[in-house]
């Protein structure tokens, strides 16, 4: 006979002490990490909590709600025996939910197809399939220069006041696969304001993408621990859609900085020894536990692709949050404050941006001509123009060589016509066409990254279109 373990609730009279959102309970039996807890205080509504640390003598519980008026010594603490789970299923598509999965759209709670634990594990490397398919975001600076590939984790490095979250919302609306396969977006907003919450919900409802999108909206006023749960709830939902139903899922998480701040707050309340800039020493492992849940399985047609948004504190790319994120992920999209101040949107700085899996997702099936040569040539001329701009500030424009002056003119046109596209969606063919039109303003002998074969193929393609 198969044994079925039934969760057993245990109630304890009073906690030993409290510190901020944490309470400490002695002599708990069979406590489990992540176990749900209810705290009863006379004259107040019950509070929810979760076990975040289990020791031989003390169990630490994180309280979700406000702790004002809580009397630890006279409260009843009930350990339910149940760990954190979430409802998952296709009926979540089109819904707006809280960070823990509660409805925010006025509809009944989703029924779902399964209740799954949110503490999922990273994908086993043995079962991973190497990412090789392109996801079109509708953003030229990403699709053309830093292509996103299915199963990739590619963060957006933003800064205070820069439109990182807005860019993420644009990608939610505009992203699509290249061959018409089942596609969905899971948007996890972490620590956003009420105004941003209403903006996201109304924006997506007015577009046609809401029916293939799940919104998990954690607000700044919500309990700290919920910010740690929101991305895990979102990823659990995405994994079910991808690996049970064969859907290609793009997970957008904004903002990972708010998540890391919550991690530091909990660590400080537990009086843990801090690491770099006060963040816990295990933050790398914790972030890896999130990011490594992206990928493609060998035996499944679906995939999970991640596009997390990271706000750089003080625009410092060496800060622990972006620094550790860069170690785990496969590149980064960097936003520029200078471009933003010049009203160029999206303000993507293509030089420090990088997609390490770009070569796996581009080729003749997806582009006109040789995408890699085309992108490398744009990079080379743009980098030369940026250097010429610095030199012109010292010696003046007339002191530059003719090639440097052409590169200096190139960067202005590149930023105005290629990077800048406003809120409109731009297909990959249009992106490639605009890039070629910029390159063709330069002498052929300066296009050293373009092979003769690619150049002739481009000329034949252009002549054929003109003839038709």
C-alpha positions in Angstrom: 0.0 0.0 0.0 1.3 3.4 -0.9 1.7 5.7 2.1 0.3 9.2 1.7 1.8 11.9 3.9 -1.0 14.3 5.2 0.1 17.7 6.5 -0.2 17.8 10.3 -0.8 21.2 11.9 0.9 22.0 15.2 -0.1 24.9 17.4 2.3 26.6 19.9 1.5 29.1 22.7 3.6 32.2 22.2 6.8 33.1 20.6 10.1 33.6 22.4 10.7 37.1 20.8 10.2 39.3 17.7 12.3 41.5 15.6 10.6 43.6 12.9 8.7 41.2 10.6 10.2 38.1 12.2 9.2 36.1 15.2 11.3 33.3 16.9 9.6 30.2 18.2 11.4 27.6 20.4 11.0 23.8 20.4 9.1 23.4 17.2 8.7 19.8 15.9 9.1 18.8 12.3 9.1 22.4 11.0 9.8 22.7 7.3 11.5 25.4 5.3 8.8 27.4 3.5 6.0 26.0 5.7 2.8 28.2 6.0 2.1 29.6 9.4 -0.9 31.4 11.0 -0.5 33.7 13.9 -3.6 34.5 16.2 -3.5 37.5 18.4 -6.5 38.3 20.7 -8.6 41.2 19.3 -6.8 41.2 15.9 -7.2 39.5 12.6 -5.1 36.4 12.0 -1.8 37.0 10.3 0.0 34.8 7.8 3.6 33.8 7.9 6.2 31.5 6.5 9.0 29.5 8.0 12.3 30.9 6.6 14.8 29.2 8.9 14.7 25.9 10.8 17.2 25.2 13.6 17.5 22.6 16.3 16.3 25.1 19.0 14.7 28.1 17.2 12.4 28.4 14.2 12.3 31.8 12.4 8.9 32.9 10.9 8.5 35.8 8.5 5.1 37.6 9.0 3.4 38.8 5.8 1.1 41.5 7.3 1.8 44.5 9.5 3.1 43.6 12.9 1.7 46.6 14.7 0.0 45.4 17.9 1.4 41.9 17.7 2.1 40.4 21.1 4.4 37.5 20.5 4.3 36.0 24.0 0.5 35.7 24.0 -0.1 34.8 20.4 -1.0 31.3 19.0 1.4 30.2 16.3 0.1 27.4 14.1 2.4 25.6 11.7 0.2 24.1 9.0 2.5 21.5 7.6 1.9 22.9 4.1 4.6 24.6 2.0 4.1 27.5 -0.4 2.2 26.4 -3.5 0.4 28.1 -6.3 -2.4 27.3 -8.8 -1.1 26.8 -12.3 -3.0 26.2 -15.6 -4.0 27.7 -18.9 -7.0 29.5 -17.3 -4.5 31.9 -15.7 -3.9 33.5 -19.1 -5.7 36.9 -19.3 -5.7 37.3 -15.5 -4.2 40.0 -13.2 -3.2 38.5 -9.9 -1.3 39.6 -6.8 2.3 38.5 -6.1 0.9 35.4 -4.3 -1.7 34.6 -6.9 -4.8 36.3 -5.4 -7.2 37.9 -8.0 -6.8 41.6 -8.6 -9.2 41.8 -11.5 -12.5 41.3 -9.7 -12.9 37.8 -11.0 -13.1 34.6 -8.9 -9.9 32.8 -7.9 -8.5 30.7 -10.8 -9.3 27.0 -10.6 -6.2 25.9 -12.5 -5.1 22.4 -13.4 -2.6 21.7 -10.6 -1.3 23.1 -7.4 2.5 23.2 -7.5 5.2 24.1 -5.0 6.8 27.5 -5.9 10.3 26.5 -4.7 11.2 24.9 -8.0 14.7 23.8 -8.9 17.0 25.0 -11.7 16.8 23.0 -14.9 19.1 19.9 -14.8 22.0 20.6 -17.3 21.7 17.1 -18.6 18.1 17.7 -19.7 18.8 21.2 -21.3 18.7 21.7 -25.0 20.9 24.4 -26.4 18.8 27.5 -27.2 18.7 28.1 -30.9 15.5 29.9 -31.9 14.9 33.7 -32.2 12.3 35.7 -30.3 11.3 38.9 -32.0 10.8 41.7 -29.4 10.0 44.5 -31.9 12.9 46.6 -30.7 15.6 47.2 -33.3 18.5 47.6 -30.8 17.6 44.2 -29.4 16.5 42.2 -32.4 19.2 43.5 -34.7 22.2 43.9 -32.3 21.5 41.8 -29.2 19.1 39.1 -30.3 17.0 37.2 -27.6 17.0 33.5 -28.0 14.4 31.0 -26.6 15.6 29.7 -23.3 17.9 32.6 -22.7 18.1 34.9 -19.6 18.9 38.4 -20.8 18.5 41.2 -18.2 17.8 44.9 -18.9 20.2 47.1 -16.9 18.3 50.3 -16.3 18.9 53.3 -13.9 16.8 55.4 -11.6 14.4 57.4 -13.8 15.2 55.4 -17.0 12.4 53.6 -18.7 13.5 50.1 -18.0 10.0 49.0 -16.8 8.3 50.8 -19.8 10.6 48.9 -22.2 9.7 45.7 -20.5 6.0 46.5 -20.9 6.6 47.3 -24.6 8.3 43.9 -25.1 5.3 42.2 -23.4 3.0 43.8 -26.0 5.3 43.3 -29.0 7.2 40.0 -28.5 6.3 37.0 -30.7 7.9 33.9 -32.0 9.1 33.7 -35.6 7.1 30.6 -36.7 3.7 31.1 -35.1 4.1 28.6 -32.3 2.1 28.8 -29.0 3.4 31.8 -27.2 2.6 33.5 -23.8 4.0 36.1 -21.5 4.2 36.0 -17.7 4.8 39.5 -16.3 6.0 39.6 -12.7 6.0 43.2 -11.3 8.0 43.3 -8.0 7.6 46.3 -5.6 5.8 48.6 -8.0 3.5 51.5 -7.0 -0.3 51.7 -7.2 -0.1 54.0 -10.2 2.2 51.6 -12.0 -0.1 48.8 -11.2 -3.1 50.5 -12.7 -1.1 51.6 -15.7 0.0 48.1 -16.5 -3.4 46.5 -16.1 -5.2 49.2 -18.2 -2.4 49.2 -20.9 -2.5 45.4 -21.4 -6.3 45.2 -21.3 -6.5 47.8 -24.0 -4.2 45.9 -26.3 -4.7 42.4 -27.8 -2.0 40.7 -25.8 -3.9 40.3 -22.5 -5.4 37.0 -23.5 -1.9 35.4 -23.8 -0.5 37.2 -20.7 -0.5 36.5 -17.0 0.2 39.5 -14.7 1.6 39.0 -11.2 1.5 42.4 -9.5 3.4 42.9 -6.2 3.1 46.4 -4.9 5.5 48.4 -2.8 2.9 48.5 0.1 2.7 44.7 0.2 4.7 42.7 2.8 8.4 42.3 2.2 8.3 38.5 2.0 5.8 38.7 -0.9 8.5 40.3 -3.0 10.5 37.1 -2.5 7.6 34.9 -3.5 6.3 36.8 -6.6 9.1 35.8 -9.1 8.8 32.2 -7.9 5.1 32.1 -8.3 5.5 33.6 -11.8 8.2 31.1 -12.8 6.2 28.1 -11.5 3.3 29.3 -13.7 5.6 29.7 -16.7 7.2 26.3 -16.2 3.7 24.6 -16.2 2.7 26.4 -19.4 6.0 25.6 -21.1 6.7 22.0 -20.1 3.2 20.7 -19.7 1.4 22.5 -22.6 4.4 23.1 -24.9 4.0 26.9 -24.9 7.0 29.2 -25.5 6.9 31.5 -22.4 8.6 34.9 -22.0 9.0 35.8 -18.3 9.5 39.5 -17.6 10.5 40.3 -14.0 10.7 44.0 -13.0 12.4 45.0 -10.8 15.0 42.5 -9.5 16.6 45.3 -7.5 13.4 45.5 -5.4 13.7 41.7 -4.9 17.3 42.0 -3.7 16.4 44.8 -1.3 13.8 42.6 0.2 16.4 39.8 0.5 18.7 42.2 2.4 15.9 43.4 4.6 15.0 39.9 5.7 18.7 39.1 6.2 19.2 42.1 8.4 16.1 41.2 10.5 17.7 37.8 11.0 20.9 39.5 12.1 22.9 37.6 9.5 26.5 38.6 8.8 26.3 41.0 5.8 28.3 40.6 2.6 29.0 43.3 0.0 27.2 46.6 0.8 25.0 44.8 3.3 23.6 42.2 1.0 23.6 38.6 2.2 26.5 36.4 1.2 24.1 33.9 -0.4 22.5 36.5 -2.8 24.4 35.0 -5.8 22.9 31.5 -5.0 19.5 33.0 -4.5 19.5 34.9 -7.8 20.9 31.8 -9.6 18.0 29.8 -8.2 15.7 32.2 -10.1 17.6 32.8 -13.3 18.6 29.2 -13.9 14.9 28.2 -14.2 15.0 29.5 -17.8 15.8 27.1 -20.6 14.7 24.6 -23.2 14.2 20.9 -22.3 15.3 18.1 -24.7 12.0 16.2 -24.4 9.6 19.2 -24.4 8.5 21.5 -27.2 8.0 24.5 -24.8 10.6 26.9 -23.4 11.0 29.5 -20.6 12.9 32.7 -21.6 13.7 35.4 -19.0 14.0 39.1 -19.4 14.6 40.5 -15.9 14.8 44.3 -15.3 17.6 45.5 -12.9 17.7 49.1 -11.8 21.4 50.0 -11.2 21.7 51.9 -7.8 23.4 55.2 -8.6 23.9 54.0 -12.2 26.7 51.8 -10.8 27.1 48.7 -13.0 29.6 47.3 -10.5 27.0 47.3 -7.8 26.5 43.7 -6.3 23.0 43.3 -7.8 23.9 43.9 -11.5 27.4 42.4 -10.9 26.0 39.1 -9.7 23.2 39.1 -12.3 25.8 39.5 -15.1 27.7 36.4 -13.8 24.6 34.3 -14.0 22.9 35.5 -17.1 23.9 35.4 -20.8 24.5 39.1 -21.5 22.7 42.3 -20.8 20.8 45.2 -22.4 22.1 48.5 -21.0 20.0 51.7 -21.1 21.8 55.0 -21.5 21.0 58.1 -19.5 22.5 60.4 -22.2 20.2 58.9 -24.9 17.2 59.2 -22.6 17.9 62.9 -22.0 17.9 63.4 -25.8 14.5 61.8 -26.0 15.7 58.7 -27.8 13.5 55.8 -27.0 14.3 53.1 -26.2 17.6 54.5 -24.9 19.6 51.3 -25.5 23.4 51.7 -25.4 24.4 49.0 -27.9 28.2 49.1 -27.1 28.1 47.7 -23.5 25.0 45.6 -24.4 25.6 41.9 -25.2 23.7 38.8 -26.1 26.0 35.8 -25.7 23.6 33.5 -27.4 22.9 35.8 -30.4 24.8 33.6 -32.9 22.6 30.6 -32.0 19.4 32.5 -32.9 20.3 34.3 -36.2 20.9 33.1 -39.7 19.5 33.0 -43.2 16.2 31.7 -41.9 15.6 34.8 -39.9 17.4 37.7 -41.7 18.2 39.3 -45.0 21.8 38.6 -45.7 24.4 37.7 -43.1 23.1 39.1 -39.8 26.3 38.6 -37.9 28.4 40.6 -40.4 25.8 43.3 -40.6 25.6 43.7 -36.8 29.4 43.6 -36.4 29.8 46.3 -39.0 27.2 48.6 -37.3 29.0 48.0 -34.0 32.4 48.9 -35.5 31.3 52.1 -37.2 29.3 53.2 -34.2 32.3 52.6 -31.8 34.6 54.5 -34.2 32.1 57.4 -34.2 31.9 57.4 -30.4 35.7 57.6 -30.2 35.7 60.4 -32.9 33.2 62.3 -30.8 35.6 62.3 -27.9 38.5 63.3 -30.1 36.5 66.2 -31.7 36.0 67.7 -28.3 39.7 68.1 -28.1 40.9 68.9 -31.6 37.6 70.0 -33.2 35.8 68.4 -36.1 38.2 69.8 -38.7 41.1 68.0 -36.9 39.5 64.6 -37.6 40.3 62.4 -40.6 37.6 62.1 -43.3 36.8 58.6 -42.1 36.4 59.8 -38.6 34.1 62.6 -39.7 31.9 60.2 -41.6 31.8 58.0 -38.5 30.8 61.0 -36.4 27.9 61.7 -38.7 27.0 58.1 -38.7 26.4 57.9 -34.9 23.8 60.7 -35.1 21.9 59.0 -37.9 22.2 55.6 -36.2 20.8 56.9 -32.9 18.0 58.9 -34.6 16.8 56.4 -37.2 17.9 52.9 -35.9 17.9 53.1 -32.1 15.0 55.6 -31.8 11.7 54.1 -32.8 9.3 55.6 -30.2 6.5 53.2 -29.0 6.0 51.7 -32.4 6.8 48.1 -33.1 9.5 47.4 -35.7 9.8 44.1 -37.5 13.1 42.4 -38.1 13.0 43.0 -41.8 12.5 46.8 -41.2 15.4 46.7 -38.7 17.7 45.0 -41.2 16.7 47.4 -44.0 17.3 50.5 -41.9 20.7 49.2 -40.8 21.7 48.5 -44.5 20.6 52.0 -45.5 22.9 53.5 -42.9 25.9 51.3 -44.0 25.4 52.2 -47.7 26.1 55.8 -46.9 29.7 54.9 -46.3 32.4 53.9 -48.9 32.7 50.2 -49.5 36.3 50.1 -48.5 35.3 51.2 -44.9 32.9 48.3 -44.5 35.6 45.9 -43.5 33.3 43.5 -41.6 31.0 42.9 -44.7 32.2 40.1 -47.0 32.0 40.5 -50.8 29.5 37.7 -50.9 27.2 39.4 -48.4 27.6 42.8 -50.1 26.7 41.3 -53.5 23.8 39.5 -52.0 22.5 42.7 -50.6 22.9 44.5 -53.9 21.0 41.8 -55.7 18.3 41.9 -53.1 18.0 45.7 -53.3 17.9 45.6 -57.2 15.2 42.9 -57.1 13.0 44.9 -54.9 13.4 48.0 -57.0 12.6 46.0 -60.1 9.4 44.6 -58.6 
